[in-house]
């Protein structure tokens, strides 16, 4: 392709699409980020589509598809979602993937975490799993992966723990502009500042983090700063002052927070499973192994106490962390990997006419509909079936006709008043 045009949609997940787009533009690629609805955490995509209008206005939805098809060669989708799949109730999820492929577009799906983790697998491998006891439609997750596998040019995952669920996906490391996060550090402080900044407390083990670190704060061993709801600029300012940043204890993998911490010169602490560390290893690199300090809910207090008492080890970890994110996570490195994926020879669609998986829980919907019909038969005063829909019920079931009738009724009442 002489001039590649890349679209990231429908969300700027963790700011990753924005990082990729910025780095690709630096390499001469036309890349944009679209967000369906307002972005969180101060993220600024290239374009925001109004969520309410997407839900209510079919022509607005088709405008999205029209502009995407006309304006881009590559459609890189996020979090198991298509451009329009959640908005067309008659069509199955991800129905637009084969359509985009048939129109000559390169289509990719990027899995980021909870969109693809299966609680049954995760809870088995992680004793402190945040998904233990969670109600998740695992069949729907498997179905989305199946559809993406069939119709996308390739699938990507953002962390080294996710091949557990999508083994045929390519690992594209989390990206950030390392130079933009770099700070100047002085001598190691006697009392280090420890920050915990979860995107969602329930998924990061934040209660366990608080329980482990507040006593250390009270003892004067550390200064503990639990934070939340910050914009990207505020996060950058806080990490510049932090010595340690605690990421997740309940996932077995690390997120972008650890990368930002290391780029800022802070030490990242998280529970990262051994198999994830093995997948992350770079044997030929300057720093061959992931320098995130290992900790669980049971060991966090001792780990942090030990680091607080060892300034030489803290200095070593800071240097190793900055080198690691530069060699593995810098947005320029990641963009080069993506560009290679976008331009490699294309494969064929596995099946043109698949038996489409029920990725929206349709089986459960049918079961509930049957149950509703059974209960309706018991709702009459003497057990007889509920009467059928009235004329008003049928009218209100058709919003367009209902609105027209109401307008006509208002016009009729207005005319009668004038004639009196």
FENMO-V718997 format. One record per residue. N is the residue number from 1. RES is the residue in one small letter. PHI is phi in whole degrees, 0 to 359 (none if undefined). D_FIRST is the distance of its C-alpha to the first C-alpha in Angstrom with 1 decimal. Layout:
BEGIN
n/res/phi/d_first
N/RES/PHI/D_FIRST
N/RES/PHI/D_FIRST
END
This chain:
BEGIN
n/res/phi/d_first
1/x/none/0.0
2/x/292/3.8
3/x/225/5.6
4/x/278/5.9
5/x/240/9.3
6/x/241/11.6
7/x/244/15.1
8/x/253/18.0
9/x/200/21.0
10/x/262/23.8
11/x/217/25.6
12/x/268/25.3
13/x/297/26.9
14/x/54/28.9
15/x/73/26.6
16/x/294/23.9
17/x/304/21.0
18/x/296/22.2
19/x/296/22.2
20/x/298/18.6
21/x/299/17.4
22/x/299/19.5
23/x/291/18.3
24/x/293/14.6
25/x/299/15.4
26/x/294/17.2
27/x/260/14.1
28/x/89/12.3
29/x/262/10.6
30/x/276/12.0
31/x/232/14.1
32/x/226/17.2
33/x/242/20.2
34/x/251/22.2
35/x/237/25.7
36/x/269/27.9
37/x/107/31.2
38/x/292/32.5
39/x/282/31.1
40/x/261/33.7
41/x/59/34.7
42/x/74/33.7
43/x/291/29.9
44/x/232/28.1
45/x/291/24.9
46/x/289/22.9
47/x/208/24.4
48/x/245/27.4
49/x/263/28.2
50/x/288/31.9
51/x/297/32.9
52/x/298/36.1
53/x/289/34.5
54/x/299/31.8
55/x/286/34.7
56/x/258/36.8
57/x/240/34.6
58/x/301/32.5
59/x/293/31.0
60/x/293/29.8
61/x/296/28.1
62/x/289/26.4
63/x/297/25.3
64/x/303/23.4
65/x/297/21.6
66/x/299/21.0
67/x/291/19.5
68/x/293/17.3
69/x/292/15.9
70/x/286/15.5
71/x/260/14.2
72/x/220/11.7
73/x/264/8.9
74/x/242/10.6
75/x/246/14.5
76/x/253/16.2
77/x/267/19.9
78/x/233/23.0
79/x/62/26.5
80/x/71/26.5
81/x/239/25.9
82/x/266/23.7
83/x/286/23.1
84/x/228/26.3
85/x/298/28.1
86/x/278/31.1
87/x/247/31.8
88/x/246/32.3
89/x/295/35.6
90/x/278/35.6
91/x/256/32.3
92/x/286/31.7
93/x/301/29.8
94/x/62/26.0
95/x/297/26.2
96/x/280/23.0
97/x/299/20.9
98/x/295/21.1
99/x/296/20.7
100/x/296/17.4
101/x/297/16.2
102/x/294/17.7
103/x/270/15.7
104/x/86/12.4
105/x/273/11.9
106/x/277/11.4
107/x/237/14.9
108/x/228/16.6
109/x/239/20.3
110/x/244/21.9
111/x/262/25.7
112/x/243/27.8
113/x/162/31.4
114/x/295/33.9
115/x/291/31.4
116/x/226/31.5
117/x/290/34.7
118/x/261/37.5
119/x/306/40.9
120/x/297/42.6
121/x/281/40.6
122/x/295/40.5
123/x/295/44.2
124/x/290/45.0
125/x/263/43.3
126/x/239/44.1
127/x/302/47.8
128/x/258/47.1
129/x/307/44.1
130/x/289/43.4
131/x/264/42.7
132/x/300/46.2
133/x/80/47.8
134/x/287/44.7
135/x/264/44.3
136/x/228/40.7
137/x/280/39.5
138/x/293/38.2
139/x/297/37.5
140/x/294/35.2
141/x/297/33.2
142/x/299/33.0
143/x/293/32.0
144/x/298/29.1
145/x/298/27.8
146/x/298/28.3
147/x/296/26.3
148/x/297/23.4
149/x/299/23.6
150/x/285/23.5
151/x/249/20.7
152/x/275/18.3
153/x/295/15.5
154/x/196/17.6
155/x/243/20.4
156/x/235/21.2
157/x/233/24.7
158/x/263/25.6
159/x/223/28.8
160/x/284/30.3
161/x/274/32.9
162/x/282/30.6
163/x/300/29.8
164/x/303/33.4
165/x/250/32.2
166/x/227/28.7
167/x/295/28.9
168/x/267/25.6
169/x/274/23.6
170/x/273/21.8
171/x/281/23.8
172/x/248/21.9
173/x/302/24.7
174/x/307/25.9
175/x/242/24.5
176/x/202/26.3
177/x/279/26.4
178/x/301/29.2
179/x/299/30.2
180/x/287/30.8
181/x/260/33.3
182/x/294/35.1
183/x/229/38.8
184/x/263/41.8
185/x/249/44.4
186/x/264/48.0
187/x/293/50.6
188/x/296/50.6
189/x/287/52.7
190/x/290/55.8
191/x/239/54.8
192/x/288/51.1
193/x/269/49.3
194/x/245/47.7
195/x/247/45.2
196/x/231/44.2
197/x/228/41.5
198/x/280/40.6
199/x/290/38.0
200/x/209/40.5
201/x/301/43.8
202/x/293/44.2
203/x/263/41.1
204/x/249/41.8
205/x/73/45.5
206/x/295/46.6
207/x/297/50.2
208/x/292/50.5
209/x/297/49.0
210/x/302/51.6
211/x/297/54.4
212/x/279/53.6
213/x/261/53.0
214/x/298/55.5
215/x/299/58.5
216/x/294/57.0
217/x/296/56.6
218/x/296/60.2
219/x/283/61.3
220/x/86/59.6
221/x/287/57.4
222/x/221/54.2
223/x/252/53.2
224/x/261/51.3
225/x/234/49.0
226/x/281/47.6
227/x/233/45.1
228/x/196/43.1
229/x/66/41.2
230/x/268/39.8
231/x/283/36.8
232/x/299/34.2
233/x/295/36.0
234/x/292/39.3
235/x/299/38.1
236/x/300/36.9
237/x/293/40.4
238/x/291/42.2
239/x/291/40.4
240/x/295/41.1
241/x/260/44.8
242/x/274/44.6
243/x/259/45.5
244/x/232/44.7
245/x/233/42.4
246/x/267/43.1
247/x/268/40.1
248/x/272/40.7
249/x/252/43.6
250/x/238/43.0
251/x/253/39.4
252/x/84/39.4
253/x/210/36.1
254/x/250/35.2
255/x/245/33.1
256/x/294/31.4
257/x/302/35.0
258/x/297/35.6
259/x/294/32.5
260/x/296/33.5
261/x/298/37.0
262/x/295/36.2
263/x/294/34.0
264/x/278/37.0
265/x/91/39.3
266/x/270/41.0
267/x/260/41.8
268/x/270/40.1
269/x/233/42.4
270/x/194/41.5
271/x/269/42.1
272/x/236/39.3
273/x/299/40.2
274/x/302/40.5
275/x/293/37.8
276/x/289/35.3
277/x/298/36.3
278/x/296/35.9
279/x/292/32.2
280/x/278/31.6
281/x/300/33.1
282/x/234/31.4
283/x/304/33.9
284/x/267/32.5
285/x/273/32.0
286/x/300/34.6
287/x/247/35.6
288/x/281/35.3
289/x/234/36.5
290/x/303/36.0
291/x/270/38.6
292/x/280/39.2
293/x/290/43.0
294/x/282/44.0
295/x/202/46.3
296/x/240/47.5
297/x/302/49.8
298/x/283/52.7
299/x/249/51.8
300/x/303/50.2
301/x/300/53.5
302/x/293/54.4
303/x/298/50.9
304/x/292/50.9
305/x/299/54.5
306/x/296/53.8
307/x/293/50.9
308/x/298/53.1
309/x/269/55.7
310/x/231/53.4
311/x/297/51.8
312/x/294/50.8
313/x/293/48.8
314/x/298/47.2
315/x/297/46.2
316/x/296/44.7
317/x/294/42.6
318/x/300/41.3
319/x/295/40.0
320/x/297/38.5
321/x/296/36.8
322/x/295/35.1
323/x/296/33.9
324/x/298/32.6
325/x/293/30.5
326/x/293/29.1
327/x/279/28.0
328/x/245/26.9
329/x/247/26.3
330/x/300/25.0
331/x/300/22.1
332/x/295/20.2
333/x/294/20.7
334/x/292/19.7
335/x/298/16.5
336/x/298/15.5
337/x/296/16.4
338/x/296/14.4
339/x/298/11.1
340/x/297/11.9
341/x/293/12.7
342/x/293/9.6
343/x/250/7.4
344/x/284/10.4
345/x/304/11.3
346/x/273/12.5
347/x/266/16.2
348/x/265/18.4
349/x/295/20.4
350/x/298/23.8
351/x/214/25.8
352/x/283/25.2
353/x/229/28.6
354/x/282/29.8
355/x/279/33.1
356/x/293/31.8
357/x/296/33.4
358/x/277/35.8
359/x/272/33.9
360/x/244/36.0
361/x/69/39.4
362/x/296/40.3
363/x/299/42.9
364/x/295/44.6
365/x/300/44.4
366/x/297/46.3
367/x/298/48.9
368/x/292/49.5
369/x/299/49.8
370/x/296/52.4
371/x/294/54.2
372/x/298/54.3
373/x/297/55.8
374/x/296/58.4
375/x/288/59.3
376/x/301/59.5
377/x/292/62.3
378/x/253/64.3
379/x/268/64.0
380/x/291/66.7
381/x/298/70.1
382/x/240/71.8
383/x/88/68.8
384/x/284/67.8
385/x/302/64.1
386/x/296/62.8
387/x/305/63.1
388/x/294/60.0
389/x/297/57.9
390/x/282/59.8
391/x/297/58.7
392/x/294/57.7
393/x/301/55.6
394/x/295/53.8
395/x/293/53.3
396/x/289/51.9
397/x/286/49.4
398/x/243/47.7
399/x/304/46.7
400/x/296/45.9
401/x/294/49.3
402/x/300/51.1
403/x/296/49.9
404/x/296/50.9
405/x/295/54.4
406/x/295/54.9
407/x/296/54.1
408/x/296/56.5
409/x/294/59.1
410/x/296/58.9
411/x/297/59.2
412/x/296/62.2
413/x/295/63.9
414/x/297/63.3
415/x/295/64.8
416/x/298/67.8
417/x/296/68.5
418/x/293/68.5
419/x/278/70.9
420/x/285/73.4
END
